[in-house]
Amino acid sequence: MSANTLTGLVLDAQVAADRVLREQTGFIGAVYLDPSAEQVAKDQNITYPIVPTAAASDITPAATPTEPSGQTIGYGQMTISKSRKVQFVWRGEEQKSISRIYGNIRQDQLAQAMRTLVNEMESDLFLAAKKGASRAYGTAGTTPFGTAGNLDDVAQIGKILRDNGAWTSDMHLVLNTTTGAKIRGTQSSLFKVNEAGGAELLRNAELGRLEGFNLHESVQIVSHTKGTGSAYQLNGAHALNATTLAVDTGSGTIVAGDVLTIANGTPADSNKYVVGTDLTGGNVVINKAGLLSSHVDNDAVTIGNNYTGNFAFERNALHLLARLPQLPEEGSLGEHTVVTDPFSGISFLLSIYPGYHLVMVEVAAAWGVKAVKSEAIATLLG
């Protein structure tokens, strides 16, 4: 049996994405595609520094400058946590039996393979954003942008990021498709060609930009189911900017992605805090910037209702580490090449493994995701 070549497969892969349905992948195009992925193996940590906030002091003239205090430089870590593949196989007699349409089927199989892996990456980014957001705005269970001409939702979610000190040069808002439909319907007057100067929404259903945000949609955003916890109270006083909250008296779970409100506070606290780490051992962790008010013992902690989120962030706050799975330096069975999905821009390792009277085709990628800066991520509830 003569060896198979990849020439035909490569061509198939390039045209396949136009032949199979594709879900919207708003996160992949909006996040930072981190080149560090090329430097590490799967499950090997990539460590990055986190510089603490600085304190100012008065200048007092003297013969020599005062000696500054040392700083503790923090760090975070991210990894390539997944190496995933989609495979399919054809036997020679099967190819012969459908020879006139085999090429079309193979094209669609390649497209479906890329679709599967891209959707999984997108889902991972959604979960990272949900669990990594600093705070939330809006009403759980109510789709935002419900009043024509009213942009309070996007203004308030932008306020959270600006109050946190987030960069504003490359801001993105990834919407679930229900919110996207609301913008196309209720808010369509904001995109009139004769007033806004563009036909993207009216003619092409492209969402474009709104109040500094590039708008995207993602089909992988699904409803968050809140924890079962109730009747919790703070256990002791908590200072401004605290992220670890000690709680007691209540029962049930508090899970990452839950939205907490805390009664009272100095000043009065109306913020909605996003949980980053599940309740365990009497402590629950909210994401930075932490509490925006100080609190006293027994202030009530309430878990918000189930919600379907929309996520605002600056590009560098969410990282996608994506690369090809690593082949041995000495080589590997089969033949291999790289194909890039024109829909998402993600590259895959395309491999063909000839066997006895059959051939196996594999599409593969390795990736990891990380919310590296919670202060630059916020949730718009829906």
C-alpha positions as a Markdown table, in Angstrom:
| # | Residue | x | y | z |
|---|---|---|---|---|
| 1 | Met | 0.0 | 0.0 | 0.0 |
| 2 | Ser | 1.5 | 3.3 | -1.1 |
| 3 | Ala | 1.8 | 6.0 | 1.6 |
| 4 | Asn | -0.9 | 8.6 | 2.0 |
| 5 | Thr | 0.0 | 12.3 | 1.6 |
| 6 | Leu | -1.5 | 15.3 | 3.3 |
| 7 | Thr | -1.8 | 17.6 | 0.3 |
| 8 | Gly | -5.5 | 16.9 | -0.2 |
| 9 | Leu | -6.3 | 16.9 | 3.5 |
| 10 | Val | -4.7 | 20.4 | 3.9 |
| 11 | Leu | -6.8 | 21.8 | 1.2 |
| 12 | Asp | -9.9 | 20.2 | 2.6 |
| 13 | Ala | -9.2 | 21.6 | 6.0 |
| 14 | Gln | -8.9 | 25.1 | 4.7 |
| 15 | Val | -12.3 | 25.1 | 3.1 |
| 16 | Ala | -14.1 | 22.9 | 5.6 |
| 17 | Ala | -15.0 | 25.7 | 8.1 |
| 18 | Asp | -17.4 | 27.2 | 5.5 |
| 19 | Arg | -19.3 | 23.9 | 5.1 |
| 20 | Val | -20.3 | 23.1 | 8.7 |
| 21 | Leu | -22.3 | 25.2 | 11.2 |
| 22 | Arg | -20.2 | 27.2 | 13.6 |
| 23 | Glu | -21.2 | 28.7 | 17.0 |
| 24 | Gln | -20.1 | 32.2 | 17.9 |
| 25 | Thr | -16.8 | 32.2 | 19.8 |
| 26 | Gly | -16.6 | 35.8 | 21.2 |
| 27 | Phe | -14.1 | 35.1 | 23.9 |
| 28 | Ile | -11.4 | 33.6 | 21.6 |
| 29 | Gly | -11.2 | 36.7 | 19.5 |
| 30 | Ala | -11.3 | 39.1 | 22.5 |
| 31 | Val | -8.8 | 37.6 | 24.9 |
| 32 | Tyr | -5.0 | 37.7 | 24.9 |
| 33 | Leu | -3.4 | 34.9 | 23.0 |
| 34 | Asp | -0.4 | 34.3 | 25.2 |
| 35 | Pro | 2.8 | 33.3 | 23.3 |
| 36 | Ser | 4.2 | 31.7 | 26.6 |
| 37 | Ala | 2.3 | 28.6 | 25.5 |
| 38 | Glu | 5.2 | 27.7 | 23.2 |
| 39 | Gln | 7.7 | 27.6 | 26.1 |
| 40 | Val | 6.2 | 25.0 | 28.4 |
| 41 | Ala | 5.0 | 21.4 | 28.5 |
| 42 | Lys | 1.5 | 20.3 | 29.5 |
| 43 | Asp | 0.9 | 20.8 | 33.2 |
| 44 | Gln | 4.2 | 22.8 | 33.6 |
| 45 | Asn | 3.6 | 26.1 | 35.4 |
| 46 | Ile | 4.1 | 29.4 | 33.8 |
| 47 | Thr | 4.9 | 31.9 | 36.6 |
| 48 | Tyr | 4.2 | 35.6 | 36.2 |
| 49 | Pro | 5.0 | 38.4 | 38.7 |
| 50 | Ile | 2.3 | 40.5 | 40.5 |
| 51 | Val | 3.7 | 43.7 | 41.9 |
| 52 | Pro | 1.9 | 45.0 | 45.0 |
| 53 | Thr | 0.3 | 48.4 | 45.3 |
| 54 | Ala | 2.6 | 51.2 | 46.5 |
| 55 | Ala | 2.2 | 53.7 | 49.4 |
| 56 | Ala | 3.2 | 57.3 | 49.2 |
| 57 | Ser | 4.9 | 59.3 | 52.0 |
| 58 | Asp | 5.9 | 62.9 | 52.7 |
| 59 | Ile | 9.2 | 64.3 | 51.5 |
| 60 | Thr | 11.3 | 65.5 | 54.5 |
| 61 | Pro | 14.5 | 67.3 | 53.5 |
| 62 | Ala | 17.6 | 65.5 | 55.0 |
| 63 | Ala | 21.2 | 64.9 | 54.3 |
| 64 | Thr | 20.4 | 61.5 | 52.9 |
| 65 | Pro | 17.3 | 60.0 | 51.5 |
| 66 | Thr | 15.2 | 57.8 | 53.7 |
| 67 | Glu | 15.5 | 54.1 | 53.2 |
| 68 | Pro | 12.5 | 52.6 | 51.5 |
| 69 | Ser | 10.8 | 49.5 | 52.8 |
| 70 | Gly | 11.2 | 46.3 | 50.8 |
| 71 | Gln | 8.3 | 44.9 | 48.7 |
| 72 | Thr | 7.0 | 41.4 | 48.5 |
| 73 | Ile | 6.5 | 40.6 | 44.8 |
| 74 | Gly | 3.7 | 38.2 | 44.4 |
| 75 | Tyr | 3.1 | 35.8 | 41.6 |
| 76 | Gly | 0.5 | 33.9 | 39.7 |
| 77 | Gln | 0.7 | 30.7 | 37.7 |
| 78 | Met | -1.0 | 29.3 | 34.6 |
| 79 | Thr | -0.6 | 26.1 | 32.7 |
| 80 | Ile | -1.3 | 24.2 | 29.5 |
| 81 | Ser | -3.9 | 22.0 | 31.2 |
| 82 | Lys | -5.4 | 20.2 | 28.2 |
| 83 | Ser | -4.1 | 18.3 | 25.2 |
| 84 | Arg | -7.1 | 17.2 | 23.2 |
| 85 | Lys | -7.9 | 15.4 | 19.9 |
| 86 | Val | -10.7 | 14.5 | 17.6 |
| 87 | Gln | -10.2 | 11.4 | 15.4 |
| 88 | Phe | -11.9 | 9.6 | 12.6 |
| 89 | Val | -11.1 | 6.6 | 10.6 |
| 90 | Trp | -11.8 | 5.3 | 7.1 |
| 91 | Arg | -11.3 | 1.9 | 5.6 |
| 92 | Gly | -10.3 | 1.5 | 2.0 |
| 93 | Glu | -13.5 | -0.4 | 1.1 |
| 94 | Glu | -15.6 | 2.3 | 2.8 |
| 95 | Gln | -13.9 | 5.0 | 0.7 |
| 96 | Lys | -14.5 | 3.0 | -2.4 |
| 97 | Ser | -18.2 | 2.6 | -1.7 |
| 98 | Ile | -18.8 | 6.3 | -1.5 |
| 99 | Ser | -16.0 | 7.5 | -3.7 |
| 100 | Arg | -18.1 | 10.3 | -5.4 |
| 101 | Ile | -18.9 | 12.0 | -2.0 |
| 102 | Tyr | -16.0 | 10.8 | 0.1 |
| 103 | Gly | -14.2 | 14.1 | -0.3 |
| 104 | Asn | -17.1 | 16.2 | 0.9 |
| 105 | Ile | -17.7 | 14.0 | 3.9 |
| 106 | Arg | -14.0 | 14.2 | 4.8 |
| 107 | Gln | -14.1 | 18.0 | 4.6 |
| 108 | Asp | -17.1 | 18.1 | 7.0 |
| 109 | Gln | -15.4 | 15.7 | 9.4 |
| 110 | Leu | -12.4 | 18.0 | 9.6 |
| 111 | Ala | -14.6 | 21.0 | 10.1 |
| 112 | Gln | -16.5 | 19.3 | 12.9 |
| 113 | Ala | -13.3 | 18.3 | 14.6 |
| 114 | Met | -12.1 | 22.0 | 14.6 |
| 115 | Arg | -15.6 | 23.0 | 15.7 |
| 116 | Thr | -15.5 | 20.6 | 18.7 |
| 117 | Leu | -12.1 | 21.8 | 19.9 |
| 118 | Val | -12.8 | 25.5 | 19.4 |
| 119 | Asn | -16.0 | 25.3 | 21.3 |
| 120 | Glu | -14.3 | 23.6 | 24.2 |
| 121 | Met | -11.7 | 26.3 | 24.3 |
| 122 | Glu | -14.5 | 28.9 | 24.3 |
| 123 | Ser | -16.3 | 27.2 | 27.1 |
| 124 | Asp | -13.1 | 27.2 | 29.2 |
| 125 | Leu | -12.7 | 30.9 | 28.7 |
| 126 | Phe | -16.3 | 31.5 | 29.7 |
| 127 | Leu | -15.7 | 29.6 | 33.0 |
| 128 | Ala | -12.5 | 31.5 | 33.6 |
| 129 | Ala | -14.3 | 34.8 | 33.2 |
| 130 | Lys | -17.3 | 33.8 | 35.3 |
| 131 | Lys | -15.1 | 32.6 | 38.2 |
| 132 | Gly | -12.5 | 35.4 | 37.8 |
| 133 | Ala | -14.7 | 38.5 | 37.6 |
| 134 | Ser | -14.3 | 41.2 | 40.3 |
| 135 | Arg | -17.9 | 42.4 | 40.7 |
| 136 | Ala | -21.2 | 42.2 | 39.0 |
| 137 | Tyr | -23.9 | 44.6 | 38.0 |
| 138 | Gly | -27.6 | 44.1 | 37.0 |
| 139 | Thr | -30.4 | 41.9 | 38.0 |
| 140 | Ala | -30.1 | 38.1 | 37.9 |
| 141 | Gly | -32.8 | 36.6 | 35.6 |
| 142 | Thr | -33.4 | 39.9 | 33.7 |
| 143 | Thr | -31.9 | 40.4 | 30.3 |
| 144 | Pro | -29.9 | 43.7 | 30.1 |
| 145 | Phe | -30.6 | 46.5 | 27.6 |
| 146 | Gly | -34.3 | 46.1 | 28.0 |
| 147 | Thr | -35.2 | 49.7 | 27.7 |
| 148 | Ala | -34.7 | 51.3 | 24.2 |
| 149 | Gly | -32.1 | 54.0 | 24.3 |
| 150 | Asn | -31.0 | 53.3 | 27.9 |
| 151 | Leu | -27.3 | 52.3 | 28.1 |
| 152 | Asp | -27.0 | 52.3 | 31.9 |
| 153 | Asp | -26.0 | 48.6 | 31.8 |
| 154 | Val | -22.9 | 49.1 | 29.7 |
| 155 | Ala | -22.1 | 52.4 | 31.5 |
| 156 | Gln | -22.3 | 50.7 | 35.0 |
| 157 | Ile | -20.2 | 47.7 | 33.9 |
| 158 | Gly | -17.7 | 50.1 | 32.5 |
| 159 | Lys | -17.7 | 52.0 | 35.8 |
| 160 | Ile | -16.7 | 48.9 | 37.7 |
| 161 | Leu | -13.7 | 48.4 | 35.5 |
| 162 | Arg | -12.7 | 52.0 | 35.6 |
| 163 | Asp | -13.1 | 52.2 | 39.4 |
| 164 | Asn | -10.8 | 49.2 | 39.7 |
| 165 | Gly | -8.1 | 50.9 | 37.6 |
| 166 | Ala | -8.5 | 48.7 | 34.5 |
| 167 | Trp | -6.9 | 49.8 | 31.3 |
| 168 | Thr | -9.5 | 51.1 | 28.8 |
| 169 | Ser | -7.6 | 50.9 | 25.5 |
| 170 | Asp | -8.7 | 47.4 | 24.5 |
| 171 | Met | -12.0 | 46.7 | 26.2 |
| 172 | His | -14.4 | 43.9 | 25.3 |
| 173 | Leu | -17.9 | 42.8 | 26.2 |
| 174 | Val | -18.9 | 39.2 | 25.4 |
| 175 | Leu | -22.7 | 38.8 | 25.5 |
| 176 | Asn | -24.8 | 35.7 | 25.7 |
| 177 | Thr | -27.0 | 35.3 | 22.7 |
| 178 | Thr | -30.2 | 36.4 | 24.5 |
| 179 | Thr | -28.5 | 39.7 | 25.4 |
| 180 | Gly | -27.2 | 40.0 | 21.8 |
| 181 | Ala | -30.7 | 39.6 | 20.5 |
| 182 | Lys | -32.0 | 42.3 | 22.9 |
| 183 | Ile | -29.4 | 44.7 | 21.5 |
| 184 | Arg | -30.3 | 43.9 | 17.9 |
| 185 | Gly | -34.0 | 44.4 | 18.7 |
| 186 | Thr | -34.6 | 46.9 | 21.6 |
| 187 | Gln | -31.5 | 48.9 | 21.1 |
| 188 | Ser | -31.3 | 48.8 | 17.3 |
| 189 | Ser | -32.2 | 52.5 | 17.2 |
| 190 | Leu | -28.7 | 53.3 | 18.6 |
| 191 | Phe | -27.2 | 51.9 | 15.4 |
| 192 | Lys | -29.2 | 53.8 | 12.8 |
| 193 | Val | -27.0 | 54.3 | 9.7 |
| 194 | Asn | -28.0 | 58.0 | 9.3 |
| 195 | Glu | -27.1 | 58.7 | 13.0 |
| 196 | Ala | -24.3 | 56.3 | 14.0 |
| 197 | Gly | -22.7 | 56.2 | 10.6 |
| 198 | Gly | -22.3 | 52.5 | 10.2 |
| 199 | Ala | -24.4 | 49.6 | 8.7 |
| 200 | Glu | -22.8 | 46.8 | 10.6 |
| 201 | Leu | -25.7 | 46.0 | 12.9 |
| 202 | Leu | -28.6 | 47.0 | 10.6 |
| 203 | Arg | -27.3 | 45.3 | 7.5 |
| 204 | Asn | -25.0 | 42.5 | 8.8 |
| 205 | Ala | -26.0 | 41.9 | 12.4 |
| 206 | Glu | -22.5 | 42.8 | 13.5 |
| 207 | Leu | -22.6 | 44.3 | 17.0 |
| 208 | Gly | -19.6 | 46.6 | 16.6 |
| 209 | Arg | -18.6 | 49.0 | 19.5 |
| 210 | Leu | -20.6 | 50.6 | 22.3 |
| 211 | Glu | -19.2 | 53.1 | 24.9 |
| 212 | Gly | -15.7 | 51.9 | 24.4 |
| 213 | Phe | -16.4 | 48.2 | 24.3 |
| 214 | Asn | -16.0 | 45.9 | 21.4 |
| 215 | Leu | -19.1 | 43.7 | 21.4 |
| 216 | His | -19.0 | 40.0 | 20.9 |
| 217 | Glu | -21.3 | 37.0 | 21.4 |
| 218 | Ser | -20.6 | 33.5 | 22.7 |
| 219 | Val | -22.9 | 30.5 | 22.5 |
| 220 | Gln | -20.9 | 28.8 | 25.3 |
| 221 | Ile | -22.2 | 31.2 | 28.0 |
| 222 | Val | -24.6 | 29.2 | 30.0 |
| 223 | Ser | -26.6 | 29.8 | 33.2 |
| 224 | His | -24.8 | 29.8 | 36.5 |
| 225 | Thr | -26.5 | 27.7 | 39.2 |
| 226 | Lys | -26.0 | 29.3 | 42.6 |
| 227 | Gly | -24.8 | 27.4 | 45.7 |
| 228 | Thr | -27.3 | 26.1 | 48.2 |
| 229 | Gly | -26.1 | 28.3 | 51.0 |
| 230 | Ser | -28.4 | 30.5 | 53.1 |
| 231 | Ala | -28.4 | 32.5 | 56.3 |
| 232 | Tyr | -24.6 | 33.1 | 56.4 |
| 233 | Gln | -23.1 | 36.0 | 58.3 |
| 234 | Leu | -19.6 | 37.4 | 58.5 |
| 235 | Asn | -17.6 | 35.9 | 61.3 |
| 236 | Gly | -15.7 | 38.9 | 62.7 |
| 237 | Ala | -14.8 | 42.3 | 61.4 |
| 238 | His | -13.5 | 42.6 | 57.8 |
| 239 | Ala | -11.4 | 45.4 | 56.5 |
| 240 | Leu | -11.5 | 47.3 | 53.2 |
| 241 | Asn | -10.1 | 45.3 | 50.3 |
| 242 | Ala | -10.3 | 42.0 | 52.2 |
| 243 | Thr | -10.8 | 39.0 | 49.8 |
| 244 | Thr | -11.0 | 36.1 | 52.3 |
| 245 | Leu | -14.4 | 36.3 | 54.1 |
| 246 | Ala | -14.9 | 34.2 | 57.2 |
| 247 | Val | -18.6 | 33.2 | 57.5 |
| 248 | Asp | -20.7 | 31.3 | 60.1 |
| 249 | Thr | -24.2 | 30.5 | 61.3 |
| 250 | Gly | -25.5 | 29.5 | 57.8 |
| 251 | Ser | -25.6 | 26.3 | 55.9 |
| 252 | Gly | -25.1 | 25.0 | 52.4 |
| 253 | Thr | -22.6 | 25.7 | 49.6 |
| 254 | Ile | -21.2 | 28.9 | 48.2 |
| 255 | Val | -19.5 | 28.2 | 44.8 |
| 256 | Ala | -17.2 | 30.0 | 42.5 |
| 257 | Gly | -19.2 | 32.3 | 40.2 |
| 258 | Asp | -21.8 | 33.0 | 42.9 |
| 259 | Val | -22.6 | 36.7 | 43.4 |
| 260 | Leu | -22.6 | 37.9 | 47.1 |
| 261 | Thr | -24.1 | 41.0 | 48.7 |
| 262 | Ile | -23.2 | 42.0 | 52.2 |
| 263 | Ala | -25.5 | 44.0 | 54.4 |
| 264 | Asn | -24.5 | 47.3 | 56.0 |
| 265 | Gly | -20.9 | 48.3 | 55.8 |
| 266 | Thr | -19.0 | 51.6 | 56.2 |
| 267 | Pro | -19.9 | 53.2 | 53.9 |
| 268 | Ala | -23.1 | 51.3 | 53.1 |
| 269 | Asp | -22.2 | 48.5 | 50.7 |
| 270 | Ser | -24.4 | 47.9 | 47.6 |
| 271 | Asn | -21.7 | 46.1 | 45.6 |
| 272 | Lys | -22.2 | 42.6 | 44.2 |
| 273 | Tyr | -19.0 | 40.6 | 44.8 |
| 274 | Val | -18.1 | 37.6 | 42.7 |
| 275 | Val | -16.8 | 34.4 | 44.4 |
| 276 | Gly | -13.5 | 33.1 | 43.1 |
| 277 | Thr | -13.1 | 30.1 | 45.4 |
| 278 | Asp | -15.7 | 27.8 | 46.9 |
| 279 | Leu | -16.6 | 28.0 | 50.6 |
| 280 | Thr | -14.4 | 25.7 | 52.5 |
| 281 | Gly | -13.5 | 25.5 | 56.2 |
| 282 | Gly | -15.7 | 28.5 | 57.0 |
| 283 | Asn | -13.9 | 30.8 | 54.5 |
| 284 | Val | -15.0 | 32.0 | 51.1 |
| 285 | Val | -12.8 | 34.0 | 48.7 |
| 286 | Ile | -14.1 | 36.8 | 46.6 |
| 287 | Asn | -12.0 | 38.2 | 43.7 |
| 288 | Lys | -9.9 | 41.3 | 43.8 |
| 289 | Ala | -10.3 | 44.2 | 44.4 |
| 290 | Gly | -12.0 | 42.7 | 47.4 |
| 291 | Leu | -14.4 | 44.5 | 49.7 |
| 292 | Leu | -15.1 | 48.1 | 48.9 |
| 293 | Ser | -16.5 | 48.7 | 52.5 |
| 294 | Ser | -15.4 | 47.6 | 55.9 |
| 295 | His | -17.8 | 45.3 | 57.7 |
| 296 | Val | -18.5 | 44.2 | 61.3 |
| 297 | Asp | -19.2 | 40.8 | 62.8 |
| 298 | Asn | -22.6 | 39.3 | 61.9 |
| 299 | Asp | -23.2 | 41.4 | 58.7 |
| 300 | Ala | -25.5 | 39.3 | 56.6 |
| 301 | Val | -24.1 | 37.6 | 53.5 |
| 302 | Thr | -26.6 | 36.8 | 50.8 |
| 303 | Ile | -26.1 | 34.7 | 47.7 |
| 304 | Gly | -27.6 | 36.1 | 44.5 |
| 305 | Asn | -30.0 | 34.2 | 42.2 |
| 306 | Asn | -29.1 | 32.0 | 39.2 |
| 307 | Tyr | -28.0 | 34.2 | 36.3 |
| 308 | Thr | -26.8 | 34.0 | 32.7 |
| 309 | Gly | -23.9 | 36.4 | 32.5 |
| 310 | Asn | -22.3 | 38.8 | 30.1 |
| 311 | Phe | -18.6 | 39.5 | 30.6 |
| 312 | Ala | -16.7 | 42.8 | 30.3 |
| 313 | Phe | -12.9 | 42.8 | 30.4 |
| 314 | Glu | -9.7 | 44.3 | 29.1 |
| 315 | Arg | -8.0 | 42.0 | 26.6 |
| 316 | Asn | -5.0 | 41.3 | 28.8 |
| 317 | Ala | -7.1 | 40.2 | 31.8 |
| 318 | Leu | -8.0 | 36.9 | 30.2 |
| 319 | His | -5.3 | 34.7 | 28.6 |
| 320 | Leu | -5.6 | 31.8 | 26.2 |
| 321 | Leu | -2.5 | 29.7 | 25.9 |
| 322 | Ala | -2.9 | 27.6 | 22.8 |
| 323 | Arg | -0.3 | 25.6 | 20.8 |
| 324 | Leu | 0.1 | 22.4 | 18.9 |
| 325 | Pro | 0.6 | 19.2 | 20.8 |
| 326 | Gln | 4.3 | 18.5 | 21.0 |
| 327 | Leu | 5.6 | 15.6 | 18.9 |
| 328 | Pro | 8.9 | 13.8 | 20.0 |
| 329 | Glu | 12.1 | 15.3 | 18.6 |
| 330 | Glu | 12.9 | 11.9 | 17.1 |
| 331 | Gly | 9.7 | 12.0 | 15.1 |
| 332 | Ser | 6.4 | 10.2 | 15.3 |
| 333 | Leu | 4.3 | 7.7 | 13.4 |
| 334 | Gly | 2.3 | 9.1 | 10.6 |
| 335 | Glu | 2.5 | 12.5 | 8.8 |
| 336 | His | 1.8 | 15.8 | 10.3 |
| 337 | Thr | 1.1 | 19.4 | 9.3 |
| 338 | Val | -0.5 | 22.5 | 10.7 |
| 339 | Val | -3.8 | 23.9 | 9.7 |
| 340 | Thr | -5.4 | 27.1 | 10.9 |
| 341 | Asp | -9.2 | 27.4 | 11.4 |
| 342 | Pro | -10.2 | 30.6 | 9.5 |
| 343 | Phe | -13.3 | 31.0 | 11.8 |
| 344 | Ser | -11.4 | 31.3 | 15.1 |
| 345 | Gly | -7.8 | 31.8 | 14.0 |
| 346 | Ile | -6.7 | 28.8 | 16.1 |
| 347 | Ser | -4.1 | 26.5 | 14.6 |
| 348 | Phe | -4.3 | 22.7 | 14.9 |
| 349 | Leu | -2.0 | 19.7 | 14.4 |
| 350 | Leu | -3.4 | 17.7 | 11.6 |
| 351 | Ser | -2.1 | 14.1 | 11.5 |
| 352 | Ile | -2.7 | 11.1 | 9.3 |
| 353 | Tyr | -1.8 | 7.6 | 10.5 |
| 354 | Pro | -1.9 | 4.9 | 7.8 |
| 355 | Gly | -2.8 | 1.4 | 9.0 |
| 356 | Tyr | -3.6 | -1.9 | 7.5 |
| 357 | His | -6.3 | -1.3 | 4.9 |
| 358 | Leu | -7.4 | 1.9 | 6.8 |
| 359 | Val | -6.3 | 5.4 | 7.7 |
| 360 | Met | -6.9 | 7.4 | 10.8 |
| 361 | Val | -7.1 | 11.2 | 10.8 |
| 362 | Glu | -6.5 | 13.3 | 13.9 |
| 363 | Val | -7.1 | 17.0 | 14.6 |
| 364 | Ala | -5.4 | 18.1 | 17.9 |
| 365 | Ala | -4.6 | 21.1 | 20.0 |
| 366 | Ala | -3.2 | 21.9 | 23.5 |
| 367 | Trp | -4.4 | 24.8 | 25.6 |
| 368 | Gly | -5.0 | 26.4 | 28.9 |
| 369 | Val | -6.9 | 29.5 | 30.1 |
| 370 | Lys | -6.4 | 31.9 | 33.0 |
| 371 | Ala | -8.1 | 35.0 | 34.4 |
| 372 | Val | -4.9 | 36.9 | 35.3 |
| 373 | Lys | -6.4 | 40.2 | 36.5 |
| 374 | Ser | -9.8 | 40.0 | 38.2 |
| 375 | Glu | -9.9 | 43.8 | 38.6 |
| 376 | Ala | -10.2 | 44.1 | 34.9 |
| 377 | Ile | -13.1 | 41.6 | 34.5 |
| 378 | Ala | -16.8 | 42.3 | 35.5 |
| 379 | Thr | -20.1 | 40.4 | 35.1 |
| 380 | Leu | -23.2 | 42.0 | 33.6 |
| 381 | Leu | -26.0 | 39.8 | 35.1 |
| 382 | Gly | -28.8 | 38.5 | 32.9 |
